[in-house]
Amino acid sequence: MRRPRAGSLFVKKGTVKTTNALGIIAEYNPFHNGHKYQLVTAKRRANADVTVAVMSGNWVQRGEPALLDKWQRTRLALENGLDLVVELPFEMAVQPAHLFAAGAVNYLHMLGCETLAFGAEHPDMDFAQLVANQPASQTAHFKQFDETYPTLFNDYLEQQTGIDLRASNDILGFTYVAANARLQTPMTILPIQRQTSDHQSETIGETTIASGAAIRKAFEKQDWADIAQVVPPTTLSALQTQPTVDWETFWPQLRYQLLLAAMPDLQRIYQMSEGIEYRLKQAALPATGFQDFLRRAKTKRFTYARLQRLCVYVLLQVTTVAPNTQPRYCRVLGFSHKGQAYLNEIKKALPVTVISKVTDDWINGPYRLDYQAGLLRQMMTGIDQDRLQHPVIL
């Protein structure tokens, strides 16, 4: 019988967890062949009994609405081999990478995962050295205003270690490893070599694995032949038949909020800083659409992802989010029979409440932001996102 490590969540009231759980941090926007490869490879290498994904809800880390809603994406994940899918709360999901990573890693650790798998462009990179050399505080290096913060951060690490940390999945991998290192009992890290396509590539070409960005770009053009070669059949069917949204869907509402708001109100929006509110308001009036608006608002100091996250906060009128990365609840989105058995095995030892149905107490309490985010999508698609939804059972 496999026994838990010292300090494990499951050393409680004499219980012993016997299942080897693999954890994955996901957005699945949408689920594609690269995700399937990562899952199959990680399960084999970790010798996992069960796979657990903590997945962003209806808005993803870079400040974009997920193409398919969280229930559609959960079903696709389960149909393609995941066993248990839990929602990463909005207050963690739509955040800079280090807060996103910390929240997701804490969720997987709470759920008893022994191994954390993630895709990386350079899986043999010395992530531990990078973590050991990350800046302890904001030095003068970060006070420059001619580069984005991520660029300055990566430059600093390269100066300290000689390691180039510019590839998108390597950066996320670093934040996962850094968050994992802060745990009392860290999980085993399992970087998986990313296949074929660069994370930010926007073309598919002659391949069976493409980036999510490329697939979303092909979806804009309704290029079903290209999409069909890089996603499972279930994903292709969902993209062709289910309601989808993008930022243009919400642009009229965002533009209204920006043009209507008084400047003091915009300044109270979460993470609004450095006078960017003036530029956002100025760009909103002449912009012909969301992408045109982003181009007008862009500065050297603000990445597109940071601008998009600000736009989400404006759209939802988020003013009071604290950078909390500790789980307060566990919203179960779906499970296979194996995942259900695992959840039954661990839930009595979990330090938070497991939610399978959202009630008014949750909506008016800790689940408020997730409910707002889902309600906005529901207004566009007509599909309930919380009150009438139960976990997807495969």
N, C-alpha and C positions, 0 to 999 in steps of 0.2 A: 504493500500500500504506500502511495506517495504521500509524504507528510509535508505540511506547510513549513515555510522558513520561519525563523524567529521573528516575531513582530508582525506576522501575517494577519490580515483581517480575519482569517478563518480560525484562529486559535481563540475560540469563544465557546463557553459552556460545554467544553469537551468535544466539540465537533471537529471533524477532520475532512477537508476537501480532498477528494480523490481524483477529480477530473483535471486534465492538463488543458488549460484554456489559452488560446492564441488571441491577442488583441490587435485590432486594426483601427486606425483613425481615418475616417472617410468622409467624402462629400458625394461621390458617385453621381457626378453632374455631367453626363449620365453614366451609368455603369457600362464599361466597355471591355474590350478584350484584354487590355493592359491590366485592368483590375482583376479579371479572371486569372490571368497568368500569375499575378502577385499572390492571389489567394491560394491557388493550387500549390505554388512553389513554397510559400510560407507554411502551409499545413504539413507538407511533406517534411520540410527541414526541421520544423518544431515538433514533429510527431504529435500533433495536436489532436485531442479528443473532440474539441468543440471550438468554434470560432465566434468571436464577439466583436462587433463593430460599434463604435460610438460615432454617430453620423450627424452632421449639421442638419438643421431643420429646413425651413423654407427660404432662408437666406444663408449664403455661404461666406467663407472667410474674407474673400476679396471684395465683399460688399456688393454681390450680385444676387438677384433672385434665382433660385435653382430652376432649371428648365422644366423639370417634372417635380411634382410636389413630394413631400417627405414620405407619404404612404406609397406612392407609385415607385419611388426609389428603394424603399424598404422591400417591397415585393420583388423587384428585380434582383436585389442583393440576395434574398432568401432563395429565389429560384436558381441562382447561380452559385450556391454553395455556402453562404453565410448561415449561421445557426441562431444568432441573437443580435438584434439591432436595437440600440438605445439612442435616444435623442441627445445631442449635445446642445445645451440651452443657448438661446440667443445671446445672453450676456457673455458667453464664452466663444460662441461660434463666429460672431461678427466682431472680431478683434484683431489687433496686430498679431503677427505670427507667434510671438513668445507667450502671449496670454491665451491664444487659441490652443497652443500646444500644451500649456500647463493644465488647462481645464480638461482637455481630452485625455491626457496621460493620467490625471487624477481619477477620472471616471474609469478607465480600464483597470487601474490598480485596485480601485474600490470593488470592481466586479471580479476580482480574483485572477486576472490574467498573469500567467507566468512569463509570457513572451510578448514583446511589442514588435510587430513587423511593419516596415514602411519601404516604399520605393525610393531609390537614390540613383543619381547619375554615376556616382563614384562610391559604391558600397564599401570599398576598402579604405576609404578616407579615415584618418585618425580623428574621429569625432571627439574622443575623450580629451585629446590635446587642445582642440578648439574650445571645449567647455572649460578646461582649466585656464585658458588664456583670455576668456571673455572679460570685458571691462567691468570692474566692480562699481564704477560710478561714471557719471558724465564728465569726461575730460574736455579740454579745450578743443580736441579733435572734432567733437560733435557740435561745436558752436558755429561751424561754417554754414552758410545759407545758400551755397551754390550747388549743393548736392542733396539727394534725399537721405534720410536717416539710414535706410538699409544699405545704401552705397557706402556711407561713412563707416558704418558698423563692420561691413565686410572688408573694407580697406584696413581698418584697425586690426582685425584678426589676421589678415594676410601679412601685415607688418610684423605681428608678434610670432606667427607660426610658419609663414611661408606657404600656407595652404590657401588655395583659391576657392572661396566659398560663394560662387555666383550662380551656380545652377539651381533652379527653383526647388527641386526635390531635395538636393543636398542641404539647402537652407532650412527647409522644413525638418529634415532629418536632424540637423543640428539642434533645433529648438526642442524636438522630442527628446533627444539624448540629454540636453541640459535640464529639462523638466524631470526626466526620469532619475537623473543623478541626485535630485533633491529629495527623493522619496526615502523613507527609512529603510525599506526593503526594495531596491530597484528591480524592475523587470529585466529579463534578458533581452538585449537589443538584437534585432534580426533585419539588417538592411538587405533589400532585394534589388538586384541590378535592374534598372529601368530598361525596357526593351524598345529599340528602334527609334521612336519619335521623341524629340525634345518636348518638354512639358509645355512650353509656350508656342510651339509650332502651330501655325494656323492652316496648314495644308496637309492633306492625307497622302496623296500619291499612291505608289504601288506597294502597299503594306497591309498587314492584317492587324497591326497595332498602331493607334494614333492617339494623340493627346486629346484631352477633353476639350481644349480650346479649338482644335481643328474640327472636332465633331460638331461643336456648337456653331462654328462658322459654316460648315457644310449644311447644317440644319437650317440656317438662315436662308440658304440658297435652295433648300429642299432637294439637295443632291443625294437622293436615296441610294443610288448605286455605290457611291463612295462610302456612305455611312454603313451600308449593309456588310461591307467587307471588314469593318473594324469594331462591330458591336455584336453581342449575342442576338439571336432572333427575337428574344423576348424584349430587349431594349428597342430594337427596330420597330416592333409592333407598337410598343408604348408611345414612341415618338410620333408614329403615324396616326394614332387613334386617340391619345389622351390630351387634355388641355395643357398647353404650355404657356409660359410667360417669360418675358425678358425685361430689361430696364425700359425699353420704349413703352411697354404696357403701363408703367407707372409714371412716365414722364409728365403727363398733364397734372397729376396730383403733386408731384415734386415741384414742378414749376410754380404752381399756385402757392404752395407753402413758402417757397423762397421769395416770391414777389410780394406776398401779403405780409410776411413777418416783419415786425419792427427790428431794427438792428440789435437792441438789447436782448430780444427774445432769441435771435439767432446765436448771440454770444453765449447763451446759456446751454446750447446744445452740447451734448457729450463730445469731448475731444475737439471741439472747435477752438482753434488757436492761431496765433501769428497773423491775425487780421484776414484770414482766408474767407471769412463770412462776407466781406465786402466784395471780393472777387466772385464768389458764388452768386450773390444777388445781382451783380453787374452782368454776369454771363447768362443768367436765366432769361432776361428779356429778349435779346436778339436770337437766341438759340433756336434752331429749327427742329431739334430732337435731342435725345439724351447724349448721343455720341458727339454731336456738335457742341453741346453744352460742356462736356468734359474737356474737349480740345480748347475751348475758350477759357476754361477755369484753370487749366494745368499750369503749374509753376515748376521750377527746378527743385524746389524743396518738397513738394507734395507728389507722391506717386499716384498713379491712377487708382490703385487699390485703396489708398488712404482717402482719396476724394470720394470714391464710391461708398466707403463705409460712412463717411460724413453724410452723404446723401441719404443713406438708410436711416441714420439717426434723425435727420431732418424730417424725412417722410413719416416716421413713427413718433416724432416729437420726443425723442429719448433725451432726457436731461439729467437723470439721476443714477445712471448705471455706475456702480463701483466695479473696479477690476477684480471681481471675485472669481477665483479659479477652483474653489472647493465645492464639490457636489452638495446640493441641498435637497435633491429628489432624484428619482430614477424613472424617467418616462420611457416605458417600453413601447417601441414601434412595431415590433414583430418578432416571431421566432419560428423555427422548425420544431419538430417533436423533440429533437435532441437539445435544442436551445431551451425549450420549455422545461425539460428535465433538469438542465443545468441551473436555470433560474430558480427552480424549486429547491435545488441543493444549496444555493447560496443566500437566498433572500432573507432568511431569518438572521443571518449574521451581518447583513448590510446595515450601515449606520444611518441610512436615509429611507424614506418611504418610497415604495415601488408604486408608480402610477400606471394603471391600465385604462382608466377612464377619467377625464377631466371634469371636475365639478366646479360649482361657483366659488367654493372656498379656495380652490387652486387658481382659478381665473382671476380672482380679486386679491390673490396673494402672490406666492413666489413664481407662479407660472404666467404672470401678467404679460410680460414682454413677448413670450412665445405665442400667447393667444393673440396679441395685437398683430404680430407678424403673419400669423395664419389667417386672421380675419381679413386683412387687407388682400391677401391672395384669394380668399374665398369670394370677396366682392367682385373679383375679376373673372373667376372661373365658374362660380356657382357651386363649387365642391366644398363641403364642410371640411375643416381641417382639425377640429378639436372636439367640440361638444358631442358630436354623433359618431366619432371614430373610436374603434377598438383596435388592439394590436392585430397586425396581419399574421395569420396562422397558415403556414405552408403545410 
